[in-house]
């Protein structure tokens, strides 16, 4: 474990009097996280953020809210260190400091899974995913943010399991200002869908080109994928499958693959829609460029 992020969080927590520290732990991302942190499959100071009607099976793959005690006391606790170990191994932990009691905070957080898209379609928002949370924070308007984040004072996470990040929340007024589901605008939907697709590419590339992907620093991988997503869309490569093939080519042959001689004459044909990417790959592998 890198102790520097833990030390920074401990120092910050020691001054947060009258605040409780909670961990939102995603069992879908790390199935044994609850047991690793608390030593129990059904810890006392914990609550599933899905309704009981969802059933035990769903709850075992759900986000859970785990109380870690008062912020200053939790700073030196073994549970916080165990949370860090989980967060370093999987995108499964977001910490929240809040004056709210566990039941009250759980009720507010559960409500925040509900969003409505611009076409009146309801969906579940994975705000508790540390890969999604900062993007959501950036996408919301000030008015939306003031209501949505009215659950506590701060949220913390490890970006890509490496770098400690923190955002200020909107406090925890007695009356929850969020009325009903969060409603997203089309640009907000587009941004969050972009982020979702970026994360899907990372999963697929880790399966197809693990050594080449993991040779890059963890904090660089998502930015690298976004650059190739932008390049692909600029050159009219719209399908997810084609974009994935392009990224695999870049991981295999280098970031300058499209400037290499065998691709120099072929790539413009792909960008103009004259040949498919798979045809271009076949041409390049066979040594033909015409």
N, C-alpha and C positions, 0 to 999 in steps of 0.2 A: 504493500500500500504506500502511495505517495502521501506523506504526512503533512505536506505544506497546505493543501486545500482544507484538510481537516482542522489544522491549526488556525487557519483564517476564520473558519466558521465558528470554532470554539471561542475565539476572541470576540467575535461579533455577538454571539449568544450571551456571553457573560454580562453584557450591559443591557439586555432586553428584559428588564424586570416587569412583572405583571403580564408576561406573555407565556403561553404554552408552546412547546415545540411538538409538531406532528410530522409523521412521515406518511405520504400517500404512496403506497407500494402496489405495483402492478403485477399480479400473479400470472397474467398472460405472458409477460416478458421474462419473469423469473419465478417459476412455480413454487420453489422452496423458499422464497424470500421471507414470508411471514414466519416460518419456522426458524430460519437462520437468524432473524432479528430478535424474536421473542422467546424462542425455545418451545413454542406451543403452537399446535394447529388451530386452536381457538383461544387466543390470548384475551384476557379480561379487558384491557384498555385498547380495544380495537373494534372497528365496525366496518362491515362490508358496505361499499358505496353503491351496491345494487339492492333493489328491494328484495325482501324475503321471498316474494312470489317468484323470483327468478329461479329459485331452486338451488340445492346444494352444489350441483354440478357447475352451474354458472358462477356461483360465488367462489368456487375454487380456482377460477380463472379470471377473477374480477379485480378491480382496484380496491384496496383496503386502506382505511385510515387508522394509523397506529399512534397512540399517545405516548410521547417520550418524556413527559413531565414538564416542569417549568423550564423555560429556556436556559437560565443560568445553571440549574442543576443538571440538565440534559447535556450541557456542553462537555462535561467530563465523564459521561456515562458510557458503559460498554455497548449499550444499544445504538448510540450514535456511531461508534466505530464499526459496528456490524452493518449499519445502514450504508456507511461509506463503502464497505467491502462489496455489498450487493450492487451499489450504484456504479462501482468500477467494473463490475462484471457484466452488467446489462442495463439498458435504458429503462429502469424499473422504479426509480425513487425520485419523488419531489418532496422537499420539506416545506412546511408552512408554519410560520409563527403567527399566533392568533390569541386574543383574549377569550375566545369562545370556548365553551365546554365541548367535549368530544361529540356528544349527540347533536348539539346545535351546529357545530361545524360540519359534521357529516351530512346533515339535512341540506345545508347550503351547497356543499360540494356536489351532492347527488343531483340537485336541480341543474347544475351547470353542465351536465352531459347533454342536455336537450337544446338543440338548435333547429332553426327553421331556415331553409334556403330561400332564395328569391322567388322560386316557383312554388312556394308553400309546401315544399317537401320537408318532412321531419327527418332528422338524422341524429346520430350520436357523435358528440365532439370529444375526441381524446385529448382534452386539455391537460390531463395528468401525465402525458408522455413528455419527457424532457426534451425530445426532439421537436415537439409541436409547440410547447408552451411559449418559447421566445418568439416564435413566428406569430402566434396568436396575439401576444402582447403588442407586437409591432403593427398588426393588421387592424386592431380595434380602434374605433374613434374615441376621443376623450370621454364622451358621454357613455359609450358602451363599456369602456374600461372601468369607469367609476362604479358602474353597477355590477359588472361581471366579477370584478376582483374585490368586492366588498366582503371578504372572508377573513381578512387578517392584515398583518403589517408587512410581511415579506414572504417571498417564495425563493427557494434555493434548489439548485440541481447541479450535477456534474455534466458538463457538455462533453459528449462522446466519452464519458467515463474518465475524463482527464482534468478539465478546467472547471473550477467552482464558479458558478454564475448566480446572480441574485437580482431580483426585481422588487421594487416597492409595490405593495398592494394598496388597496383603497380604504384600508381600515375595516372595522367590523361594527357598523351602526346596529343598534338594537333591532331596528326594522330593516329587513333585507330589501335593498332598493331594486333588485332584479325581479321584475314581474313577468312571469311566464318564461318562455324559451327565448334565448338569444337569437335575434334575427340578423342574418348575414346578408351583405350586399353582394352583387355579382363580382366586383373586384376582390372582395374578401374571400369569396368562395374560390376564385381562380388562384389566389395566392396559397390557400391551404391545400387545394388540390395539387398544386405544383410541388409543395413540400411533401405531400403524401407520395407522389410519384417519385420524387428524389429518393425518399427512403426505400421505396420498392426497388429502385435501381441498385441501391447499396446492398440490399439483401441478395439480389440476383447476381451481382458482380462478385460478392463474397463467395457465392457457390460456384461460379464459373471460372473466375480468375483470382482465387484467394491470395496467392503469393504476391501477385503484382499489385493488387489493391492494398494489401496490408503492408506493403513496402512504403506506402505513403503514411505520413503522420495522421493519427486519428482526426485531428481538427482540420486537416486539409481535404479529407475524402469527400465530404459533402459539397464543398466549394468546387472541387474538381468535377464532380458529377453535374453540378449546376452549369458550369461552363460548357460542358458537352451537350447538355440539354438545349442551351441557348444556341449553340452552333448548329445543332441538328435542325432546330425549328427555323433558324435563319435561312438554311438551305433546303427548306421544304421537306425535311424528313420528319413526318408527323407521327408515325405509328410508334408505339412503345417498343415493339419488337425490333424495328429498324434502329431506333436509338440505342437499344441495348447492344445490338451487333456492332454499331459504331464505337461504343465505349469499350467493348471487348477488343476491337481492333487497336484502339489507342493504348490499352493496357498491354497488349501483346507486342505491338510494334513501336510504341512511343507516342508522345503527344504531338509529334510532328508528322504523324503518319500520312496526313492528307497532302503534305508538301513533298513527300518522298516521290522519286521518279515514277514508280509504277502506278501511283495514284494521281499524278499531276494532270494527266489528260482525261482520266476516267471520272474524277469527282465532279467536274462541271456537268457531265452528262447526267449524273445522279441528281444534282441540284436543279437541273432543268426538267427533270422528270422523263428524260429520254430512255433511261434504263433503270432497273431496280437496283437497290443496294446489293442484293444477293447476286445479281448478274455481275455487278461491278467487282464484287469479291472474287467471283469465279474467274473473271478476266485477269484480275491482278495475280491471282494464285497460279494461273496458267501462263502468265507472262505476256498476255495479249493486252493491248491498249486501244485497239480499234473496234 
